């Protein structure tokens, strides 16, 4: 990971916490960091993309947004 991406990883985590998001996990990939959060802020919800995924036979809605060089994602259980 490039030096500027490492700085982004730290800064984005700080920004998310300041917006009231609980950071659950940070995974560093080859080119960017992937940050999993509990609940998104309204700012993240505005720029997020959604998709449906199946995990262990359960369907849930997942969302992601790119913030600087990081990918921020969260899950929401699908309503039956």
C-alpha positions in Angstrom: 0.0 0.0 0.0 1.3 3.5 -0.9 2.2 5.9 1.9 -0.7 8.3 1.0 -3.1 5.4 1.3 -1.8 4.6 4.8 -2.4 8.2 5.8 -5.9 8.0 4.2 -6.6 4.9 6.2 -5.8 6.7 9.5 -7.6 9.9 8.5 -10.7 8.2 7.3 -11.0 6.2 10.5 -10.8 9.4 12.5 -13.3 11.1 10.3 -15.8 8.2 10.6 -15.5 8.2 14.4 -16.1 12.0 14.5 -19.3 11.4 12.5 -20.4 8.9 15.1 -19.6 5.7 13.2 -18.3 2.7 15.1 -15.4 1.2 13.2 -15.6 -2.6 13.5 -12.7 -3.8 11.3 -10.0 -2.4 9.1 -8.4 -4.6 6.5 -5.4 -3.5 4.4 -5.5 -4.7 0.8 -2.8 -4.3 -1.8 -4.0 -0.9 -3.1 -6.5 0.3 -0.5 -7.9 -0.1 3.0 -11.4 -1.6 3.6 -13.2 -0.3 6.6 -16.2 -2.0 8.1 -18.5 0.1 10.2 -21.6 -0.5 12.3 -23.9 2.3 11.3 -23.4 4.9 8.5 -23.5 8.6 8.9 -26.0 10.6 6.8 -23.1 11.8 4.6 -22.1 8.2 3.8 -25.6 7.2 3.1 -25.9 9.9 0.4 -22.9 8.5 -1.6 -23.3 4.8 -0.9 -24.0 2.1 -3.5 -26.1 -1.0 -2.4 -26.1 -4.6 -3.3 -27.8 -7.8 -2.0 -25.6 -10.7 -0.8 -26.4 -14.2 0.5 -24.4 -15.3 3.6 -25.0 -18.7 5.1 -28.4 -18.9 3.4 -29.4 -15.5 4.8 -30.0 -12.5 2.5 -28.9 -9.1 3.5 -28.4 -5.7 2.1 -24.8 -4.4 1.9 -23.6 -0.9 1.2 -20.3 0.7 0.3 -18.8 4.1 -0.3 -15.4 5.2 -1.4 -13.9 7.8 0.9 -10.6 9.0 -0.4 -8.6 5.9 -1.2 -10.6 3.7 1.3 -13.7 1.6 0.8 -16.2 1.9 3.7 -18.8 -0.8 4.0 -21.7 -1.9 6.2 -24.5 -4.4 6.3 -28.2 -4.3 6.9 -30.4 -7.4 7.3 -32.9 -7.6 4.5 -36.5 -7.3 5.6 -38.8 -10.3 4.8 
